[in-house]
């Protein structure tokens, strides 16, 4: 590929990745501070959270290496860029499977999780905020919390027994918050990175050849 076109691809693609990731961070931060998220068995120790918070900083580093490496014609930084990009795409794929598994497990065991969570003080933290979050969710969605949750809140949660359980309402709320995030990651960011690798595949193959040759110098003397 012509050098000028190569630079345009690197500049435009990496700037787009940075902007999309900033958009994702902004959108996900709104979710993380939403009081209703406390009602679900998702916390900072979740494998899904670990996977995403590992990929995003590494992607920023990769973009920085790509932009600076191409601008200053630093082959070492460009090599580091591609060395990071390929594993990051693989990590994105793994994170997608973790995302699917997490939500599938949540759909299957939501009732069990809610009951167990209300009995485990370590997962609740501030009980007053937790109970207030439940109270707000019940009123907004016209549903009833599980019995164990009602019993855990000392002020009691007012609920009409004729109303449906909050299990499905919670899942619907979660999907309303996270489907957009999944769309940003896997319908914008992931295809963009795959496109860059495909279009600039010659540079990737050159890097692989360099690495292979440097590891087998003795065989080519």
Secondary structure, DSSP 8 states (H G I E B T S, - for coil): --HHHHHHHHHHHHHHHHHHHHHHHHHHHHHHT-GGGGGSS--TT-HHHHHHHHHHHHHHHHHHHHHHHHHTT-HHHHHHHHHHHHHHHHHHHHHHHHHHHHHHHHHHHHHHHHHHHHT-HHHH--HHHHHHHHHHHHHHHT-B--HHHHHHSTT-----TTS-BSHHHHHHHHHHHHHHHHHIIIIIIHHHHHHHHHHTHHHHHHHHHHHHHHHTGGGG-
